[in-house]
Amino acid sequence: MHKDPVCNMNVDEKKAAATSEYKGKKYFFCAKICKEKFDREPEKYLSKAKQS
């Protein structure tokens, strides 16, 4: 299981609605809208995840 960096939902990589690669790391998303948000501002969501 992976965490969607936008909404923090658990995502099974085999069932992910979308994926994105950023700085050599692959991210999994529960919905395409989360991927679109992440692709626009990846650092915003990654810095939030580090704070948690």
BELRAMO-V589069 format. One record per residue. RES is the residue in one small letter. SS is DSSP state (alpha for helix, beta for strand, coil for the rest). PHI is phi in whole degrees, -180 to 180 (none if undefined). NEAR is the number of other C-alpha atoms within 10 Angstrom. Layout:
BEGIN
RES,SS,PHI,NEAR + RES,SS,PHI,NEAR
END
This chain:
BEGIN
m,coil,none,11 + h,beta,-125,15 + k,beta,-97,17 + d,coil,-66,23 + p,coil,-69,23 + v,coil,-89,22 + c,coil,-110,12 + n,coil,68,13 + m,coil,-74,14 + n,beta,-76,15 + v,beta,-130,18 + d,coil,-77,15 + e,coil,-59,16 + k,coil,-76,8 + k,coil,-114,10 + a,coil,-60,18 + a,coil,-71,16 + a,beta,-161,16 + t,beta,-135,16 + s,beta,-148,15 + e,beta,-116,10 + y,beta,-143,11 + k,coil,52,6 + g,coil,79,7 + k,beta,-115,7 + k,beta,-96,9 + y,beta,-119,19 + f,beta,-116,26 + f,beta,-128,28 + c,coil,-78,24 + a,coil,-149,16 + k,alpha,-62,13 + i,alpha,-64,13 + c,alpha,-66,18 + k,alpha,-62,21 + e,alpha,-62,15 + k,alpha,-63,14 + f,alpha,-62,21 + d,alpha,-63,14 + r,alpha,-74,9 + e,coil,-144,10 + p,alpha,-59,17 + e,alpha,-64,12 + k,alpha,-59,13 + y,alpha,-78,17 + l,alpha,-72,13 + s,alpha,-70,11 + k,alpha,-63,11 + a,alpha,-64,14 + k,alpha,-69,7 + q,alpha,-73,6 + s,coil,-73,5
END
